[in-house]
């Protein structure tokens, strides 16, 4: 159980670091992104372990990676406007 928690925290941190490195213009500051990845990894491991029981290390890490990725993706900002908004004079 301890190795699952440690592994999921490291996995969440690695995913958050990769996202912060690849998308710095679309994410907030790293001091928000990194803890979000770690917390997502830990919560994903907890959720997977609770739902599936003691199925093994790999399924728990896959659940941790999925939730960590989803958590960090919630921090993404839009890249830019697709089209400018035109407001009509007659409303």
N, C-alpha and C positions, 0 to 999 in steps of 0.2 A: 504494500500500500504506500509506503514511504517513497519507493522508487517510482511508482506511478505519479505521485504528486510532484516529485522533483523533476521527473522527465517531462511532465506536462507543462510545468512552469518554464523550463528551459526551452521547450518547443514553442510555447507562446511567445517567449522573449525573442527567439530567433525569427519567428514569423513577423513580429512587430518591427524588429530591426530591418528585415528585408523590405518590408513595406515602407518604412521611413526612409530607407536608402533609395528605393526605386521611385517613390512618389512624394518627395518632400514638398512640392508645390501644392499638393492636394490634401495634405494632412496637417493637423495642428502641430504644435511643438512636440518634441520627442518625450518630454516629461509627462505628457498625457498619453501618447501612443504606446510607449513601452509598458506601463502598468496595465493598460487595457489589454494588451496581448497576453501578459502573464495571468491576469484575472480570468480572461477568456479561456486560456488553457487549463487552468485549475478548475474552473466551473465545468468545462467540457469533460474533463476526466471524472469529476464527481458525478455528473449527469450520466455519462456512459457506464460508469461502474455501478451506479444505482439501478439503471434500467436493465443492464445485461448481467449483472452479477460478476463473478470471478471468471470471466471468459478468457483472460490472458492480457498480456501487456500491449500487443499490437492493436487490438480493437479499441482499447482505452485511449491509446495515443492518436488513433484516427479520429475519435470523437473529440479529443482535446484540440487537435489541429482544426477540425471543422468549426468548432465554436470560437476558437481564437481568431480564425480568419474572418468569421462573421462579425465578431466584436470589433475588430480593427476596421473592417469595411464600413461599419456604421459611422466612423469618423471622417470618411472621405467627403471632400467638398466637390461641387461640380467643377469641371475643367474650364468651363466658360459658357457663355450663352450660345445656343445653337442659332437662334435668329433674334434680331432685335424686335422688341415689342412695339407695335404701332398702335397708338390710341386714336380712336376716331374722335372727331370734333363733335359729332352728334351722338350723344349717349342716350 
